[in-house]
Amino acid sequence: MAKVDEIYHKLCEEILESGYWYTDESRGIRCLQLSSKTIEIPLDEFPLLTTKKMFLEGIVGELLWFLRGELLPS
């Protein structure tokens, strides 16, 4: 498991252990939250592939579109 995943999983465990429940009145959904927690990850250590599959053709296509400097069609 990548270091990024370990940090994320530790945060999730802390939320499950120490978090508190509240109800989001606008949506009527119960949520578990832990305030004032952040994780800092240097981008050079952030892997592209973590826990889900990525659409490689879409990533390459978007990168090429960005490098060509094209605008979105109107």
N, C-alpha and C positions, 0 to 999 in steps of 0.2 A: 504494500500500500504506500502511496506517495505521502510525503510529509504534509502536503496540503490537506490530504484526506484525513490524516491523523488529527491535525489541528481542528478541522471541521467536526469530526466525530466526537472529540473531547468537548467541544462547545455544545453539541447536541446532547451529550450525556449530562452536562451541567444544567442545561435547560430542563431536561426531564427530572433531574434530582432537585433543583432549587427554584424552578420557575413557578409562576402562579397563573391561575386560570382567570380569565376575564371574558366578558361577552362583548363582541363588536356589535353595538346597537344598530348600526346602519345596515349590516348584513345579517344579523341574528346568528352569528357563528361564535362558538366558544373557541378561544385561542389560549395557547400556553406561551407565556413570554417571560423573558429575563431581561430587565432593563440594563442599559449602559454596558453592554458587552460588545466588544469588537474583536476581530482578528486581523492581524496585519501579515501579509504575505508578500515578500519581494517578487516582482513579476518575473524575474529571471529563474525563480524556483517554481513558478506556476506551470504545471503541465497542461497541455491541450486536452488530453484525454484523462478524465478522472473516473467518474462512475457511470458515464453514459456514452453511447455511440455518437459519433459526429458525422455529418454529411460532408465528406471530404470534397466532393465535386463542387458543392455550394460554397465552401470556404475558399477554395482556389478561385472559383469564378468571381466571388466578391473581392478578393484580393486583387485580381487582375483588373476588375472594373475600377477599383480605387486607384491603382497605379496609373491607369490610362487617364484618370481625371474626368471621367464622363459624368454628366448630370443625369438625374432620374428623368425618365420620359414624362412629359406633362399630359 
